[in-house]
Amino acid sequence: MTSTVSAADRTIRIASRKSQLALVQTHWVRDRLQESHPSHQFDIHTMSTQGDNILDVALAKIGDKGLFTKELEVRMLNGDADFAVHSLKDLPTHLPEGLILGCITEREDPADALVVHEKHQDKQLDSLPEGAVVGTSSLRRLAQLRHHYPHLSFKDIRGNLNTRLAKLDEGQYDAIILAVAGLERLGMGDRVHQVIPSDVSLHAVGQGALGIECRDDDPEILELLQAIAHPPTTQRCLAERAFLRSLEGGCQVPIGVNTRIEGDQLTLTGMVARLDGQKLIKDSLQGPASNAEQLGEQLANELRNQGATEILEEIFQEIQRGS
């Protein structure tokens, strides 16, 4: 139902997860919008999602459709919130009917970071000792790191960022892999021991950017959000999301990307890997940034022709078996 009340006359309700990182990101969005629209009032409404509440099961075994977004989407569809702030990498590429991706904000560094226990301060990924235990909850990171560093041991790790860091510092892990952007946003950039190069670990689709989801029948909100939209990041992320959507992969499969824009040209690199890391398919395409989504679809087809479909089918079967 289209709103008949103008945005200037109403309190705008922002839906957010309760985690510390989610709140930092949501307050950043609210503050930027408040600066751009000083006559408006923006209120933040928090809630927990399925992904926040189930902490003793690997993400891949729970399922990946809206793990961190569904509850926020229900609130918007019920009319109890006007838009939601997400880490874009958590937002599925297929959104519920009635909701759209209203804008994408300027991206922070999308790279993965190595964070080490104090006893390994003199080490990098390639010099960690054989059998060192590396924590990650991401199948994408797991597959790529197994491919490059088969001598390391990998163990699932769940919980918010502070919980993961505490487990590392307690000695449960020798190192963990986190997103550079999350650490930077929480003021913990000093914990980044090594920024992992893209030739070792391609990042997640949308990593480092925020995606603002809203109803598709609310033009006032859509117009307000354009104040924080970042066109170059938008083009990069639309290419990445089209690549992921075309491969029919969720956020919990080993699909990685890297994008850059030079002039009007966008270069997209994409990767699909087996969970054991023994087979990894990677390729790149370049084309006009204005054709971002077509580039993503084209690269997905290229990887399918190189065997990506078989790899993904194998992974889905392994997950269903509970491996």
C-alpha positions in Angstrom: 0.0 0.0 0.0 1.5 3.3 -1.1 2.1 5.8 1.7 -0.1 8.9 1.6 1.9 10.7 4.3 5.0 12.6 3.1 8.3 11.7 4.6 8.6 15.2 6.0 5.5 14.7 8.1 6.3 11.3 9.6 8.8 9.7 11.9 10.9 7.4 9.8 11.5 4.0 11.4 14.7 2.2 10.7 14.9 -1.6 11.3 18.2 -3.0 12.5 19.7 -6.1 14.1 20.8 -5.8 17.7 24.5 -6.7 17.2 27.1 -4.1 18.0 28.3 -4.0 14.4 24.7 -3.8 13.0 24.0 -0.9 15.4 27.2 1.0 14.5 26.2 0.6 10.8 22.6 1.7 11.4 23.6 4.7 13.4 26.0 5.7 10.7 23.2 5.6 8.1 20.8 7.5 10.4 23.4 10.2 11.1 24.2 10.7 7.4 20.5 10.9 6.5 19.9 13.3 9.4 22.6 15.5 8.1 21.1 15.5 4.6 17.5 15.8 5.9 17.6 17.9 9.1 13.8 18.5 9.2 13.1 14.7 9.5 13.1 12.5 12.5 14.7 9.0 12.2 14.1 6.4 14.9 15.9 3.0 15.2 14.0 -0.2 16.0 16.1 -3.2 16.9 15.4 -7.0 16.8 17.2 -10.3 16.7 17.2 -12.6 13.6 17.5 -16.3 13.2 21.2 -16.0 12.4 21.7 -14.1 15.7 19.9 -16.6 17.8 21.3 -19.9 16.5 25.0 -19.8 17.5 25.8 -23.5 18.0 25.2 -24.6 14.4 27.3 -23.8 11.3 25.6 -21.2 9.1 25.7 -23.5 6.1 23.7 -26.2 7.9 20.9 -23.7 9.0 20.2 -22.5 5.4 21.1 -19.2 3.9 17.8 -17.6 2.7 17.5 -14.5 4.8 19.2 -15.7 8.0 20.0 -12.2 9.1 17.2 -10.3 7.2 13.8 -12.1 7.4 12.6 -10.7 10.6 13.5 -7.1 9.5 11.7 -7.7 6.2 8.5 -8.9 8.0 8.5 -5.7 10.0 8.8 -3.6 6.8 6.1 -5.6 5.0 3.8 -5.2 8.0 4.3 -1.4 7.9 6.1 -1.3 11.2 9.4 0.0 9.7 10.2 2.1 6.6 13.6 0.6 5.8 16.3 -1.7 7.1 20.1 -1.4 7.2 22.0 -4.6 6.2 25.6 -5.6 5.6 25.0 -6.1 1.9 26.8 -9.5 2.0 24.0 -10.8 4.2 21.2 -9.6 1.9 19.9 -12.4 -0.4 19.9 -11.6 -4.1 16.2 -12.5 -4.4 14.1 -10.2 -2.2 10.5 -10.8 -1.0 7.8 -9.4 -3.2 7.1 -5.8 -2.2 10.7 -5.0 -1.1 13.7 -3.6 -3.1 17.3 -2.6 -2.6 16.8 1.1 -2.2 20.4 2.1 -2.2 24.0 0.9 -1.6 26.4 3.1 0.4 30.1 3.7 -0.3 32.1 0.6 0.3 34.8 0.2 3.0 37.8 -2.1 2.2 36.1 -5.4 1.2 39.1 -7.6 1.9 39.4 -10.4 4.4 41.7 -10.0 7.4 44.0 -12.4 9.2 43.8 -11.8 13.0 46.3 -13.8 15.0 46.8 -15.0 18.6 49.6 -13.0 20.3 52.0 -16.0 20.0 51.9 -15.7 16.2 52.6 -12.0 15.9 55.6 -12.7 13.8 53.6 -14.9 11.3 51.6 -14.3 8.1 49.2 -16.7 6.6 51.9 -18.5 4.6 54.2 -18.8 7.6 51.7 -20.2 10.2 53.0 -23.6 11.4 51.6 -26.8 10.1 48.4 -27.7 11.8 47.7 -24.2 13.1 44.0 -23.9 13.8 42.3 -21.1 11.8 38.7 -20.1 12.6 36.2 -19.1 10.0 32.4 -19.6 9.6 32.6 -18.9 5.9 32.7 -21.7 3.3 34.1 -19.2 0.8 37.1 -18.4 3.0 37.5 -22.0 4.0 37.6 -23.3 0.4 40.1 -20.7 -0.8 42.4 -21.0 2.2 42.4 -24.8 2.0 43.3 -24.4 -1.7 46.3 -22.2 -0.9 47.3 -23.5 2.6 46.5 -27.2 2.8 48.9 -27.5 5.8 46.6 -25.5 8.0 43.7 -26.8 10.1 40.3 -25.1 9.9 37.6 -24.9 12.6 34.1 -23.3 12.5 33.7 -20.2 14.6 30.4 -18.5 15.4 29.3 -15.5 17.5 29.5 -11.8 17.1 32.9 -10.1 16.4 33.8 -9.6 20.1 32.9 -13.2 20.9 35.2 -14.5 18.1 38.0 -12.2 19.1 37.7 -13.5 22.7 37.8 -17.1 21.6 41.0 -16.3 19.7 42.6 -14.5 22.6 41.7 -17.4 24.9 43.8 -19.7 22.7 41.0 -21.7 21.2 42.3 -20.7 17.7 45.8 -19.7 16.4 44.2 -17.3 14.0 40.7 -16.2 12.7 39.6 -14.7 9.5 37.3 -11.6 9.7 36.2 -8.8 7.3 38.5 -5.8 7.4 35.4 -3.5 7.1 33.8 -4.9 10.2 36.9 -4.4 12.3 37.4 -0.9 11.0 33.8 0.1 11.6 34.1 -1.0 15.3 37.3 0.9 15.8 39.3 -2.3 15.9 41.4 -1.8 12.8 44.5 -2.4 15.0 43.5 -6.1 15.1 44.1 -6.5 11.4 47.3 -8.5 11.3 47.3 -9.0 7.6 45.0 -7.9 4.8 44.6 -11.0 2.8 45.4 -10.3 -0.9 42.7 -11.0 -3.5 44.8 -13.6 -5.3 44.5 -15.7 -2.1 40.9 -14.9 -1.0 38.3 -13.2 -3.1 35.8 -11.4 -0.9 32.1 -12.1 -0.4 29.5 -10.5 -2.7 28.7 -7.0 -1.3 31.3 -7.2 1.4 32.2 -3.8 2.9 29.1 -2.1 1.6 25.7 -1.4 3.3 22.5 -2.3 1.6 19.3 -0.3 2.5 16.2 -2.4 1.9 12.8 -0.7 1.7 9.3 -1.2 0.3 8.9 -0.7 -3.4 5.8 1.5 -3.1 7.3 4.2 -0.9 8.8 6.8 -3.3 9.4 9.3 -0.5 11.8 6.9 1.3 13.5 5.9 -1.9 14.1 9.6 -2.6 15.5 10.2 0.9 17.9 7.3 0.6 19.6 8.7 -2.6 21.5 11.1 -0.3 23.7 8.2 0.8 23.9 6.2 -2.4 27.3 5.7 -3.9 27.1 5.1 -7.7 30.6 3.4 -8.2 30.0 1.0 -5.3 26.5 0.4 -6.6 27.8 -0.6 -10.0 30.4 -2.9 -8.5 27.9 -4.6 -6.1 25.2 -5.0 -8.7 27.7 -6.9 -10.9 28.7 -9.1 -7.9 25.1 -9.7 -7.0 24.1 -10.6 -10.5 27.0 -13.1 -10.6 25.9 -14.7 -7.4 22.2 -14.7 -8.4 23.0 -16.3 -11.8 25.0 -19.1 -10.1 22.0 -19.6 -7.8 24.4 -19.4 -4.9 23.5 -18.2 -1.4 25.9 -16.4 1.0 26.9 -19.8 2.4 28.6 -21.3 -0.6 32.2 -20.9 -1.8 31.7 -18.1 -4.3 34.1 -15.1 -4.2 34.4 -11.9 -6.2 36.6 -8.9 -6.7 35.6 -5.7 -8.6 37.2 -2.5 -9.6 36.2 0.5 -11.8 38.7 2.4 -13.9 37.2 5.2 -15.9 33.9 3.8 -17.3 35.2 0.2 -17.3 34.3 -2.4 -14.6 36.4 -5.5 -14.1 34.8 -8.4 -12.3 36.6 -11.5 -11.1 34.6 -14.4 -9.8 35.5 -17.7 -8.2 33.8 -21.0 -7.3 35.6 -23.7 -5.3 35.1 -27.1 -3.8 34.9 -27.3 0.0 38.2 -29.2 0.2 39.9 -26.5 -1.9 41.2 -29.1 -4.4 39.3 -27.6 -7.3 39.0 -23.8 -7.8 37.6 -22.1 -10.9 38.3 -18.4 -11.4 37.9 -16.0 -14.3 37.5 -12.3 -15.1 35.6 -10.1 -17.4 35.7 -6.4 -18.2 33.1 -4.1 -19.7 31.1 -0.9 -19.3 30.2 -0.2 -15.7 26.8 0.8 -17.0 26.3 -2.9 -17.9 27.2 -4.1 -14.5 24.5 -6.7 -14.1 25.0 -8.1 -17.6 28.7 -8.5 -16.8 27.8 -10.5 -13.7 25.5 -12.8 -15.6 28.0 -13.3 -18.4 30.8 -14.2 -16.0 28.5 -16.7 -14.2 27.9 -18.4 -17.5 31.6 -18.5 -18.2 32.2 -20.3 -14.9 29.3 -22.6 -15.5 31.0 -23.6 -18.8 34.2 -24.3 -16.8 32.5 -26.7 -14.3 31.0 -24.4 -11.7 27.6 -26.0 -11.8 29.0 -29.4 -10.9 31.0 -28.0 -8.0 27.9 -26.2 -6.6 25.7 -29.2 -6.9 28.3 -31.3 -5.0 28.5 -28.7 -2.2 24.7 -28.6 -1.8 24.7 -32.4 -1.5 27.5 -32.2 1.1 25.6 -29.6 3.2 22.4 -31.6 3.0 24.3 -34.7 4.3 25.4 -32.5 7.2 29.1 -32.7 6.3 
